[in-house]
């Protein structure tokens, strides 16, 4: 029986690529790691956070609640991977 779950590392890689292409073109990919603050670090503002959530919902087939669109869930790649993983399970 094949396992079709998406790992947290796969989610992080997908989201990192999206953020680099959409919001940080030309930046060094090594500067964006699992714990880089995205919202509190100024990489994502309110508009880009909404775009990120729309991307996550479409890419992973999940739905975010309004209270989940906050730094508590979306401030780092690892936090994003955690919430996406919890919604996929």
ABEGO torsion letter per residue (X at the ends): XBBABBBAAAAAAAAAAAAAAAAABGBBAAABBAABBAAAAGABBAAAAAAAAAAAAAAAGBBBBAAABBAAAAABAAAAAAAAAAAAX
